Amino acid sequence: MSQVKKPTGLEHFSRLNPAIFLHEPTTTSSTSSTHAPDLIIIAGWMDATPRPLSKYASRYEKLYPSARIIVILTSAIDSALRTASTNYNRVRPVLDILYALPANGKLLLHFFSNGGTYTSTMIARHYQEKMGKPLPVTAMVLDSCPGHATYEATYQAFTVGLPKTFIGQTIGALFFRLALFLYFGGYMVIGVENAVERARREANDKTLLDIDAPRIYVYSVADKFVTWQDVEKHAKEAREIGYTVESMERYEDTPHAGHMIGDEKRYWAAVQKLWSTVS
């Protein structure tokens, strides 16, 4: 008997590869604004499945029905073990769309956690290498990011999706403890910054992300994976470099990447207010 596939919420999107979903609008006008984004990129947190990310895509479809929407998946293996060429192939369909974006095209970049930061900055790096200029992002939403690559926080992030069985938890925990010990130890020995630290730094690199693009940070005191102190420090550094931080949306008790669920009205009001500053 064939197994019934669980709905992803993105069935009406085209799947360009295992990690990339694309929505092509059926209308050319927006009911909310005549200055809607031309392209919205949603880069999910590490190991996020299409289903939770579809909630963000669905709201963007309602807010800006004339916008193209890209949803990007990033796995723990992508960020820790994949080669540079494999990761390039993962995001190449996104880059092809960005290369063809008109000079006056408006891009809203919305990324989550260290996984989304990693993928977004990697895209910006490849874009800069080919086009010789920063990614032409118009505005950015940084949700639950960026953090630092501490051993324990990274371990928690990698193991959150483990099977709930005793065997799955035990074997998975042992595997990731050993793998992360070797991962962090290896970077320390060779003296090179790891992927999380590089992504954090590059999220404030004006050669990669347009300095004129305002941003908001959405984060929580209760986040167990990315501390509020790390987020606020990054925002402070962004301001010092010259980026405009439109707002710091600090929640008190919402979980990692769970702020929209905690207060949906506040969350989307902040996003719309950000976009209104550039449209």
VOMAR-413433 format. One record per residue (C-alpha): residue in three letters; residue number from 0; x, y, z. Coordinates in nm, 4 decimals, decimal comma, m for minus. Each point is the difference from the previous one (the first is absolute). Layout:
N
> residu | num | px | py | pz
> ALA | NUM | X | Y | Z
...
This chain:
279
> residu | num | px | py | pz
> MET | 0 | 0,0000 | 0,0000 | 0,0000
> SER | 1 | 0,1400 | 0,3402 | m0,0964
> GLN | 2 | 0,0787 | 0,2398 | 0,2804
> VAL | 3 | m0,2078 | 0,3167 | 0,0103
> LYS | 4 | 0,2199 | 0,3074 | m0,0291
> LYS | 5 | m0,0447 | 0,2626 | 0,2691
> PRO | 6 | m0,1020 | 0,3409 | m0,1353
> THR | 7 | 0,2827 | 0,2526 | m0,0016
> GLY | 8 | m0,2052 | 0,3168 | m0,0411
> LEU | 9 | 0,2106 | 0,0753 | m0,3088
> GLU | 10 | m0,1743 | m0,2276 | m0,2467
> HIS | 11 | m0,0769 | 0,2978 | m0,2250
> PHE | 12 | 0,3711 | 0,0914 | m0,0120
> SER | 13 | 0,2353 | m0,1403 | m0,2616
> ARG | 14 | 0,2787 | m0,2082 | 0,1502
> LEU | 15 | 0,3189 | 0,1012 | m0,1801
> ASN | 16 | 0,2155 | m0,2481 | 0,1915
> PRO | 17 | m0,0319 | m0,1819 | 0,3348
> ALA | 18 | 0,0732 | 0,3230 | 0,1911
> ILE | 19 | m0,1651 | 0,2728 | m0,2097
> PHE | 20 | m0,3696 | 0,0829 | m0,0484
> LEU | 21 | m0,1220 | 0,2783 | m0,2295
> HIS | 22 | m0,3371 | 0,1717 | m0,0143
> GLU | 23 | m0,0914 | 0,1912 | m0,3158
> PRO | 24 | m0,2859 | 0,2462 | 0,0641
> THR | 25 | m0,3207 | m0,0164 | m0,1981
> THR | 26 | m0,0598 | 0,3739 | 0,0343
> THR | 27 | 0,2123 | 0,3027 | m0,0859
> SER | 28 | m0,1577 | 0,2343 | 0,2530
> SER | 29 | 0,0153 | 0,0086 | 0,3777
> THR | 30 | m0,3072 | 0,0661 | 0,2121
> SER | 31 | 0,2117 | 0,1344 | 0,2875
> SER | 32 | 0,2456 | 0,2248 | m0,1842
> THR | 33 | 0,0878 | 0,1168 | m0,3456
> HIS | 34 | 0,3635 | m0,0386 | 0,1055
> ALA | 35 | 0,0090 | m0,3662 | 0,0972
> PRO | 36 | 0,3247 | m0,1985 | m0,0114
> ASP | 37 | 0,0827 | m0,1517 | m0,3362
> LEU | 38 | 0,1671 | m0,2937 | 0,1719
> ILE | 39 | m0,0193 | m0,1373 | 0,3543
> ILE | 40 | 0,2570 | m0,2527 | 0,1209
> ILE | 41 | m0,0775 | m0,2044 | 0,3114
> ALA | 42 | 0,3065 | m0,1877 | 0,1278
> GLY | 43 | m0,1091 | m0,2417 | 0,2701
> TRP | 44 | 0,1701 | m0,1023 | 0,3201
> MET | 45 | 0,2128 | m0,3138 | 0,0080
> ASP | 46 | m0,2010 | m0,3138 | m0,0760
> ALA | 47 | m0,3250 | 0,1947 | m0,0365
> THR | 48 | m0,2482 | m0,1935 | m0,2118
> PRO | 49 | m0,2225 | 0,1601 | m0,2638
> ARG | 50 | m0,3079 | m0,0149 | 0,2214
> PRO | 51 | 0,0936 | 0,2648 | 0,2610
> LEU | 52 | 0,1650 | 0,2201 | m0,2627
> SER | 53 | m0,3200 | m0,0105 | m0,2054
> LYS | 54 | m0,1693 | 0,2071 | 0,2711
> TYR | 55 | 0,2346 | 0,2896 | m0,0773
> ALA | 56 | m0,0330 | m0,0498 | m0,3747
> SER | 57 | m0,3789 | m0,0066 | 0,0282
> ARG | 58 | m0,0101 | 0,3291 | 0,1851
> TYR | 59 | 0,2323 | 0,1615 | m0,2533
> GLU | 60 | m0,2272 | m0,1222 | m0,2792
> LYS | 61 | m0,2881 | 0,1844 | 0,1656
> LEU | 62 | 0,1970 | 0,3151 | 0,0767
> TYR | 63 | 0,1766 | 0,0248 | m0,3368
> PRO | 64 | m0,1816 | m0,2178 | m0,2553
> SER | 65 | 0,2017 | 0,1387 | m0,2908
> ALA | 66 | 0,3327 | m0,1132 | 0,1472
> ARG | 67 | 0,1995 | m0,3052 | m0,0980
> ILE | 68 | 0,0864 | m0,2030 | 0,3095
> ILE | 69 | 0,2921 | m0,2364 | 0,0537
> VAL | 70 | 0,0191 | m0,2363 | 0,2975
> ILE | 71 | 0,3405 | m0,1520 | 0,0772
> LEU | 72 | 0,0660 | m0,3020 | 0,2207
> THR | 73 | 0,3293 | m0,0416 | 0,1859
> SER | 74 | 0,0938 | m0,3213 | 0,1770
> ALA | 75 | 0,2561 | m0,0592 | 0,2729
> ILE | 76 | 0,1988 | m0,2010 | m0,2522
> ASP | 77 | m0,0047 | 0,2937 | m0,2439
> SER | 78 | 0,1491 | 0,2385 | 0,2531
> ALA | 79 | 0,2515 | m0,2355 | 0,1606
> LEU | 80 | 0,1022 | m0,2700 | m0,2453
> ARG | 81 | m0,0847 | 0,0888 | m0,3595
> THR | 82 | 0,2765 | 0,1204 | m0,2287
> ALA | 83 | m0,0020 | 0,3532 | m0,1369
> SER | 84 | m0,0852 | m0,1279 | m0,3482
> THR | 85 | m0,2929 | m0,2069 | 0,1306
> ASN | 86 | m0,1389 | 0,2982 | 0,1885
> TYR | 87 | 0,0452 | 0,2175 | m0,3080
> ASN | 88 | m0,2092 | m0,2452 | m0,2000
> ARG | 89 | m0,2649 | 0,0085 | 0,2739
> VAL | 90 | m0,0503 | 0,3758 | m0,0377
> ARG | 91 | 0,0821 | 0,0369 | m0,3700
> PRO | 92 | m0,3682 | 0,0293 | m0,1061
> VAL | 93 | m0,0336 | 0,2954 | 0,2384
> LEU | 94 | 0,3110 | 0,1636 | m0,1398
> ASP | 95 | m0,1252 | m0,0400 | m0,3564
> ILE | 96 | m0,3174 | 0,1888 | 0,0974
> LEU | 97 | 0,1993 | 0,2700 | 0,1784
> TYR | 98 | 0,2344 | 0,0490 | m0,2945
> ALA | 99 | m0,3042 | 0,0744 | m0,2155
> LEU | 100 | m0,1622 | 0,2389 | 0,2495
> PRO | 101 | m0,0537 | 0,3417 | m0,1635
> ALA | 102 | 0,2141 | 0,2896 | 0,1205
> ASN | 103 | m0,3038 | 0,1579 | 0,1657
> GLY | 104 | m0,1280 | m0,3310 | 0,1394
> LYS | 105 | m0,0926 | m0,0052 | 0,3680
> LEU | 106 | 0,1222 | m0,2921 | 0,2100
> LEU | 107 | m0,1184 | m0,0877 | 0,3506
> LEU | 108 | 0,2327 | m0,2458 | 0,1747
> HIS | 109 | m0,1433 | m0,1826 | 0,3037
> PHE | 110 | 0,2272 | m0,2492 | 0,1726
> PHE | 111 | m0,0114 | m0,2039 | 0,3177
> SER | 112 | 0,2558 | m0,1181 | 0,2508
> ASN | 113 | 0,3599 | m0,0859 | m0,0766
> GLY | 114 | m0,1064 | m0,2391 | m0,2769
> GLY | 115 | m0,1839 | 0,2697 | m0,1920
> THR | 116 | 0,2803 | 0,2475 | 0,0639
> TYR | 117 | 0,2494 | m0,2518 | m0,1378
> THR | 118 | m0,1967 | m0,0551 | m0,3198
> SER | 119 | m0,0846 | 0,3691 | m0,0529
> THR | 120 | 0,3583 | 0,1200 | 0,0376
> MET | 121 | 0,1228 | m0,2815 | m0,2235
> ILE | 122 | m0,2422 | 0,1181 | m0,2698
> ALA | 123 | 0,1215 | 0,3582 | 0,0475
> ARG | 124 | 0,3611 | m0,1140 | m0,0290
> HIS | 125 | m0,0592 | m0,1836 | m0,3271
> TYR | 126 | m0,1989 | 0,2944 | m0,1345
> GLN | 127 | 0,2814 | 0,2420 | 0,0829
> GLU | 128 | 0,2606 | m0,2251 | m0,1591
> LYS | 129 | m0,1907 | m0,0131 | m0,3294
> MET | 130 | m0,1564 | 0,3461 | m0,0157
> GLY | 131 | 0,2713 | 0,2000 | 0,1756
> LYS | 132 | m0,2436 | 0,1731 | 0,2350
> PRO | 133 | m0,1997 | m0,0728 | 0,3161
> LEU | 134 | m0,3206 | m0,1982 | m0,0140
> PRO | 135 | m0,2625 | 0,2652 | m0,0895
> VAL | 136 | m0,2201 | m0,0694 | 0,2985
> THR | 137 | m0,2561 | 0,2714 | 0,0725
> ALA | 138 | m0,0882 | m0,0998 | 0,3582
> MET | 139 | 0,0851 | m0,2832 | 0,2385
> VAL | 140 | m0,1752 | m0,1873 | 0,2795
> LEU | 141 | 0,2378 | m0,1810 | 0,2364
> ASP | 142 | m0,2010 | m0,2470 | 0,2066
> SER | 143 | 0,1740 | m0,1707 | 0,2947
> CYS | 144 | 0,3449 | 0,0864 | m0,1280
> PRO | 145 | 0,2852 | 0,0281 | m0,0259
> GLY | 146 | 0,1559 | m0,1805 | 0,2936
> HIS | 147 | 0,3412 | m0,1343 | 0,0859
> ALA | 148 | 0,1229 | m0,3540 | m0,0575
> THR | 149 | 0,0143 | m0,1281 | 0,3568
> TYR | 150 | 0,0350 | m0,3743 | 0,0424
> GLU | 151 | m0,3111 | m0,0511 | 0,2115
> ALA | 152 | m0,2307 | 0,2243 | m0,2029
> THR | 153 | 0,1136 | m0,1673 | m0,3217
> TYR | 154 | m0,0551 | m0,3431 | 0,1533
> GLN | 155 | m0,3534 | 0,0957 | 0,1038
> ALA | 156 | m0,0743 | 0,1322 | m0,3481
> PHE | 157 | 0,1286 | m0,3147 | m0,1699
> THR | 158 | m0,1868 | m0,2413 | 0,2287
> VAL | 159 | m0,3387 | 0,1709 | 0,0198
> GLY | 160 | m0,1260 | m0,2106 | m0,2917
> LEU | 161 | 0,1206 | m0,3382 | 0,1270
> PRO | 162 | m0,2531 | m0,2847 | 0,0299
> LYS | 163 | m0,1745 | 0,0014 | 0,3366
> THR | 164 | 0,0772 | m0,3658 | 0,0684
> PHE | 165 | 0,2575 | m0,0920 | 0,2640
> ILE | 166 | 0,2281 | m0,1633 | m0,2581
> GLY | 167 | m0,0312 | 0,2920 | m0,2415
> GLN | 168 | 0,0739 | 0,2533 | 0,2706
> THR | 169 | 0,2932 | m0,1965 | 0,1431
> ILE | 170 | 0,1736 | m0,0863 | m0,3251
> GLY | 171 | m0,0688 | 0,3419 | m0,1486
> ALA | 172 | 0,1322 | 0,1793 | 0,3063
> LEU | 173 | 0,3210 | m0,2014 | 0,0020
> PHE | 174 | 0,0524 | 0,0540 | m0,3722
> PHE | 175 | m0,0491 | 0,3758 | 0,0141
> ARG | 176 | 0,2075 | 0,0402 | 0,3162
> LEU | 177 | 0,2926 | m0,1705 | m0,1724
> ALA | 178 | m0,0568 | 0,1699 | m0,3380
> LEU | 179 | m0,0199 | 0,3482 | 0,1525
> PHE | 180 | 0,3052 | m0,0634 | 0,2190
> LEU | 181 | 0,1965 | m0,0831 | m0,3145
> TYR | 182 | m0,1610 | 0,2893 | m0,1914
> PHE | 183 | 0,0819 | 0,2689 | 0,2553
> GLY | 184 | 0,3342 | m0,1539 | 0,0815
> GLY | 185 | 0,0968 | m0,0107 | m0,3650
> TYR | 186 | m0,0746 | 0,3678 | m0,0527
> MET | 187 | 0,1952 | 0,0907 | 0,3128
> VAL | 188 | 0,3030 | m0,1982 | m0,1166
> ILE | 189 | 0,0135 | 0,1530 | m0,3485
> GLY | 190 | m0,0888 | 0,3478 | 0,1278
> VAL | 191 | m0,2871 | 0,0644 | m0,2402
> GLU | 192 | m0,3390 | 0,1405 | 0,1007
> ASN | 193 | m0,2850 | m0,2487 | m0,0213
> ALA | 194 | m0,3068 | 0,0361 | m0,2198
> VAL | 195 | m0,2191 | 0,1610 | 0,2664
> GLU | 196 | 0,2553 | 0,2641 | 0,0939
> ARG | 197 | 0,0673 | 0,0758 | m0,3651
> ALA | 198 | m0,3702 | 0,0408 | m0,0734
> ARG | 199 | m0,0418 | 0,2283 | 0,3017
> ARG | 200 | 0,2855 | 0,2200 | m0,1188
> GLU | 201 | m0,1208 | 0,0047 | m0,3612
> ALA | 202 | m0,3524 | 0,1037 | 0,1034
> ASN | 203 | 0,1642 | 0,3346 | 0,0828
> ASP | 204 | 0,2239 | 0,0143 | m0,3073
> LYS | 205 | m0,0951 | 0,2938 | m0,2193
> THR | 206 | 0,1876 | m0,1527 | m0,2950
> LEU | 207 | m0,2496 | m0,2889 | 0,0099
> LEU | 208 | m0,3287 | 0,1523 | 0,1200
> ASP | 209 | m0,1032 | 0,3455 | m0,1209
> ILE | 210 | 0,0759 | 0,2587 | 0,2677
> ASP | 211 | m0,3163 | 0,1913 | m0,0968
> ALA | 212 | m0,2286 | m0,2921 | 0,0888
> PRO | 213 | m0,1750 | 0,0604 | 0,3357
> ARG | 214 | m0,0565 | m0,2977 | 0,2259
> ILE | 215 | m0,1890 | m0,1191 | 0,3035
> TYR | 216 | 0,1056 | m0,2569 | 0,2583
> VAL | 217 | m0,2616 | m0,2317 | 0,1488
> TYR | 218 | 0,1216 | m0,1950 | 0,3024
> SER | 219 | m0,0840 | m0,1210 | 0,3486
> VAL | 220 | 0,1392 | m0,0069 | 0,3510
> ALA | 221 | m0,1242 | m0,3589 | 0,0295
> ASP | 222 | 0,1849 | m0,1244 | m0,3119
> LYS | 223 | 0,2148 | m0,3000 | 0,0993
> PHE | 224 | 0,2061 | m0,0046 | m0,3194
> VAL | 225 | 0,0818 | 0,3646 | m0,0764
> THR | 226 | 0,0290 | 0,2355 | 0,2958
> TRP | 227 | m0,1587 | 0,3431 | 0,0021
> GLN | 228 | 0,3378 | 0,1465 | 0,0916
> ASP | 229 | 0,1581 | m0,1384 | m0,3180
> VAL | 230 | m0,2789 | 0,1468 | m0,2121
> GLU | 231 | 0,0169 | 0,3423 | 0,1622
> LYS | 232 | 0,3779 | 0,0095 | m0,0329
> HIS | 233 | m0,0296 | m0,0771 | m0,3715
> ALA | 234 | m0,2585 | 0,2766 | m0,0430
> LYS | 235 | 0,2285 | 0,2455 | 0,1807
> GLU | 236 | 0,2861 | m0,0936 | m0,2325
> ALA | 237 | m0,2296 | 0,0385 | m0,3017
> ARG | 238 | m0,0886 | 0,3549 | 0,1032
> GLU | 239 | 0,3653 | 0,0858 | 0,0531
> ILE | 240 | 0,0819 | m0,1190 | m0,3531
> GLY | 241 | m0,2793 | 0,2096 | m0,1490
> TYR | 242 | m0,2970 | m0,2358 | m0,0362
> THR | 243 | m0,3418 | 0,1311 | 0,1018
> VAL | 244 | m0,1660 | m0,2116 | 0,2684
> GLU | 245 | m0,3653 | 0,0968 | m0,0197
> SER | 246 | m0,1078 | m0,1902 | 0,3098
> MET | 247 | 0,1060 | m0,2542 | 0,2598
> GLU | 248 | m0,2973 | m0,2319 | 0,0479
> ARG | 249 | 0,0906 | m0,1561 | 0,3328
> TYR | 250 | m0,2383 | m0,2623 | 0,1330
> GLU | 251 | 0,0193 | m0,1336 | 0,3544
> ASP | 252 | m0,1256 | m0,3576 | m0,0079
> THR | 253 | m0,0179 | m0,1260 | m0,3579
> PRO | 254 | 0,2187 | m0,2936 | m0,1077
> HIS | 255 | 0,2662 | m0,0028 | m0,2691
> ALA | 256 | m0,1542 | 0,0954 | m0,3372
> GLY | 257 | m0,3407 | m0,0014 | 0,1668
> HIS | 258 | m0,0683 | 0,3717 | 0,0341
> MET | 259 | m0,2553 | 0,0192 | m0,2796
> ILE | 260 | m0,2061 | m0,2711 | 0,1690
> GLY | 261 | 0,0375 | 0,1784 | 0,3333
> ASP | 262 | m0,1400 | 0,3302 | m0,1242
> GLU | 263 | m0,0993 | m0,0124 | m0,3651
> LYS | 264 | m0,1489 | 0,3510 | m0,0088
> ARG | 265 | 0,3129 | 0,1628 | 0,1412
> TYR | 266 | 0,2302 | m0,2050 | m0,2207
> TRP | 267 | m0,1607 | 0,0919 | m0,3306
> ALA | 268 | m0,0569 | 0,3605 | 0,1030
> ALA | 269 | 0,3773 | 0,0309 | 0,0456
> VAL | 270 | 0,0660 | m0,1562 | m0,3412
> GLN | 271 | m0,2484 | 0,2269 | m0,1734
> LYS | 272 | 0,1340 | 0,3070 | 0,1770
> LEU | 273 | 0,3515 | m0,0921 | m0,1148
> TRP | 274 | m0,1132 | m0,0375 | m0,3600
> SER | 275 | m0,1915 | 0,3291 | 0,0133
> THR | 276 | 0,3308 | 0,1811 | 0,0583
> VAL | 277 | 0,1322 | m0,1093 | m0,3404
> SER | 278 | m0,3173 | 0,0003 | m0,2110
